[in-house]
Amino acid sequence: MDLSVWFALMALFFAGGLTPGPAVMMVMSASLRYGAPTALIPAAGVSAANLVWIALAATGIAAFAAQAPLVLLVLKLAGICFIAWLAWTMATADPHRPRARADQAPAKSNLFGRGVGLQLLNPNALVFFGLLLPSYFDADRPVVPQALLIMATVTVTEMFGLTFYAWLADAMNRKFQSPAFTQWFNRLAALAMLVSALFAAIMTTNT
């Protein structure tokens, strides 16, 4: 992979990692409830799902799915339903519950699984990995080294963005310790999560 292409790829996913979307909203909500270190568990799940997406992009399956109307429709509907469920659980969470300790959080496998499920079914991921990422592969060079480089780049940029938002939410929680703030943040985060997913789904309607 040419250095200029790698820089362009890094800039794309660095900007994507800092753009609030379903993954960011989920991590921030978890950070408000359980603290930043615990919120990094679903963030790791998101990054693990990215590796699957990159592997699919490297083999051309993601691009095929993005061009197959029925497959695309099923992926989008499944993703929107899953994200709507996550948004509902966030919006209806009891804001009067005291902040849980890390050992009171759901099982790590549960949090990790939510991150994986969110990203695998996220229409935003389909846009990035199904429509944009394949163009960064050089057909004249071996695919595996390129895929490994992309995996490392995407993982670092994704985790940087999600870690930033996890600690931001943790700091906000310490400064604004009120049920009203938590309630409205969760509602706005849930709305942003759902709107972002719907927008990405609409973007791919005519692709």
C-alpha positions as CSV (number, residue, x, y, z in Angstrom):
1,M,0.0,0.0,0.0
2,D,1.4,3.4,-1.0
3,L,2.1,5.8,1.9
4,S,-0.3,8.4,0.5
5,V,-3.1,5.8,0.4
6,W,-2.4,4.8,3.9
7,F,-2.5,8.4,5.1
8,A,-5.8,8.9,3.4
9,L,-7.1,5.7,5.0
10,M,-5.9,6.8,8.4
11,A,-7.5,10.2,8.0
12,L,-10.8,8.6,6.9
13,F,-11.1,6.3,9.9
14,F,-9.6,8.8,12.4
15,A,-12.4,11.2,11.4
16,G,-14.9,8.3,11.5
17,G,-13.8,7.3,15.0
18,L,-14.3,10.9,16.2
19,T,-17.7,11.3,14.5
20,P,-20.5,10.5,17.0
21,G,-22.4,7.5,15.8
22,P,-24.1,4.4,17.3
23,A,-20.8,3.0,18.6
24,V,-19.8,6.3,20.3
25,M,-23.2,6.7,21.8
26,M,-23.1,3.1,23.2
27,V,-19.7,3.6,24.7
28,M,-20.6,7.0,26.2
29,S,-23.7,5.6,27.8
30,A,-21.8,2.7,29.3
31,S,-19.2,5.1,30.6
32,L,-21.8,7.2,32.3
33,R,-23.3,4.1,34.0
34,Y,-20.2,2.1,34.8
35,G,-17.1,4.3,34.2
36,A,-14.7,4.7,31.4
37,P,-12.6,1.5,31.9
38,T,-15.7,-0.7,31.7
39,A,-17.0,1.2,28.7
40,L,-13.8,0.1,26.8
41,I,-15.1,-3.5,26.8
42,P,-17.9,-2.8,24.3
43,A,-15.4,-0.5,22.5
44,A,-13.2,-3.6,22.1
45,G,-16.2,-5.5,20.8
46,V,-16.7,-2.8,18.1
47,S,-13.0,-3.1,17.1
48,A,-13.3,-6.8,16.9
49,A,-16.3,-6.6,14.6
50,N,-14.2,-4.2,12.4
51,L,-11.7,-7.0,11.8
52,V,-14.5,-9.1,10.4
53,W,-15.7,-6.3,8.2
54,I,-12.1,-5.7,6.9
55,A,-11.7,-9.4,6.2
56,L,-15.0,-9.3,4.2
57,A,-13.9,-6.2,2.3
58,A,-10.6,-7.9,1.5
59,T,-12.4,-10.9,0.0
60,G,-14.9,-8.7,-1.9
61,I,-17.9,-10.1,0.1
62,A,-18.7,-6.7,1.7
63,A,-18.7,-5.0,-1.7
64,F,-20.9,-7.8,-3.1
65,A,-23.4,-7.4,-0.2
66,A,-23.5,-3.7,-0.7
67,Q,-24.5,-4.2,-4.4
68,A,-27.0,-7.0,-3.7
69,P,-30.4,-5.3,-3.1
70,L,-31.9,-8.2,-1.1
71,V,-28.8,-8.8,1.1
72,L,-28.4,-5.1,1.7
73,L,-32.1,-4.7,2.7
74,V,-31.9,-7.6,5.2
75,L,-28.6,-6.2,6.7
76,K,-30.1,-2.8,7.0
77,L,-33.4,-4.0,8.6
78,A,-31.5,-6.3,11.0
79,G,-29.1,-3.5,11.9
80,I,-31.9,-0.9,12.5
81,C,-33.9,-3.3,14.7
82,F,-30.8,-4.1,16.8
83,I,-29.8,-0.5,17.2
84,A,-33.4,0.5,17.9
85,W,-33.4,-2.1,20.7
86,L,-30.2,-0.7,22.1
87,A,-31.5,2.9,21.8
88,W,-34.7,1.9,23.7
89,T,-32.7,0.3,26.5
90,M,-30.7,3.5,26.8
91,A,-33.6,5.9,26.6
92,T,-35.7,4.0,29.2
93,A,-32.9,3.4,31.7
94,D,-33.7,4.5,35.2
95,P,-31.7,7.8,35.7
96,H,-32.2,7.7,39.5
97,R,-30.2,4.5,39.9
98,P,-26.8,5.4,41.5
99,R,-23.8,4.9,39.3
100,A,-22.8,1.3,39.4
101,R,-19.4,0.1,40.3
102,A,-17.4,-1.8,37.7
103,D,-18.1,-5.1,39.5
104,Q,-21.8,-4.4,39.2
105,A,-21.7,-4.0,35.4
106,P,-23.1,-6.7,33.1
107,A,-20.8,-9.6,32.3
108,K,-17.8,-8.6,30.2
109,S,-19.0,-11.1,27.6
110,N,-22.4,-9.3,27.5
111,L,-20.8,-5.9,27.0
112,F,-18.3,-7.2,24.5
113,G,-21.1,-9.0,22.6
114,R,-23.2,-5.8,22.4
115,G,-20.2,-4.0,20.8
116,V,-19.7,-6.8,18.3
117,G,-23.4,-7.0,17.5
118,L,-23.8,-3.3,17.1
119,Q,-20.9,-3.0,14.7
120,L,-21.7,-6.0,12.6
121,L,-25.3,-4.8,12.1
122,N,-24.5,-1.1,11.9
123,P,-25.5,0.5,8.6
124,N,-22.7,3.0,9.1
125,A,-20.2,0.1,9.0
126,L,-21.7,-1.1,5.8
127,V,-21.0,2.3,4.3
128,F,-17.4,2.5,5.4
129,F,-16.4,-1.1,4.9
130,G,-18.7,-2.2,2.1
131,L,-18.6,0.9,-0.1
132,L,-15.5,2.9,0.8
133,L,-12.8,0.4,2.1
134,P,-12.5,-1.8,-1.0
135,S,-11.2,1.1,-3.1
136,Y,-8.2,1.3,-0.8
137,F,-7.0,-2.1,-1.7
138,D,-4.3,-2.3,-4.4
139,A,-5.2,-5.2,-6.8
140,D,-1.6,-5.4,-8.0
141,R,-0.3,-6.2,-4.5
142,P,-0.8,-9.1,-2.1
143,V,-4.1,-8.8,-0.2
144,V,-3.1,-10.2,3.1
145,P,-0.4,-7.7,4.1
146,Q,-2.8,-4.9,3.0
147,A,-5.6,-6.3,5.1
148,L,-3.3,-6.7,8.2
149,L,-2.1,-3.1,7.8
150,I,-5.7,-1.8,7.4
151,M,-6.8,-3.9,10.5
152,A,-4.0,-2.3,12.6
153,T,-4.8,1.2,11.4
154,V,-8.6,0.9,11.9
155,T,-8.2,-0.7,15.3
156,V,-5.9,2.1,16.5
157,T,-8.0,4.9,15.1
158,E,-11.3,3.3,16.3
159,M,-10.1,2.7,19.8
160,F,-8.6,6.2,20.0
161,G,-11.9,7.8,19.2
162,L,-14.0,5.5,21.5
163,T,-11.5,5.9,24.4
164,F,-11.7,9.7,24.0
165,Y,-15.5,9.6,24.2
166,A,-15.5,7.1,27.1
167,W,-13.3,9.4,29.3
168,L,-15.2,12.4,28.1
169,A,-18.5,10.9,29.3
170,D,-16.8,9.8,32.6
171,A,-15.6,13.4,33.2
172,M,-19.1,14.7,32.3
173,N,-20.7,12.3,34.8
174,R,-18.4,13.4,37.6
175,K,-19.2,17.1,36.9
176,F,-22.9,16.8,36.3
177,Q,-24.1,14.1,38.8
178,S,-27.8,14.6,38.5
179,P,-30.6,12.2,37.4
180,A,-32.0,14.8,35.0
181,F,-28.6,15.1,33.2
182,T,-28.3,11.4,32.9
183,Q,-31.9,11.0,31.6
184,W,-31.6,13.6,28.9
185,F,-28.1,12.5,27.9
186,N,-29.4,8.9,27.5
187,R,-32.4,10.1,25.5
188,L,-30.3,12.3,23.2
189,A,-27.7,9.5,22.8
190,A,-30.4,7.0,21.9
191,L,-31.9,9.4,19.4
192,A,-28.5,10.1,17.8
193,M,-27.8,6.4,17.6
194,L,-31.0,5.7,15.8
195,V,-30.9,8.7,13.5
196,S,-27.3,7.9,12.5
197,A,-28.2,4.3,11.6
198,L,-31.3,5.4,9.7
199,F,-29.2,8.0,7.8
200,A,-26.6,5.4,6.8
201,A,-29.4,3.0,5.7
202,I,-30.9,5.7,3.5
203,M,-27.5,6.6,2.0
204,T,-27.1,3.0,0.7
205,T,-30.7,2.8,-0.7
206,N,-29.7,3.7,-4.3
207,T,-26.2,2.3,-4.3
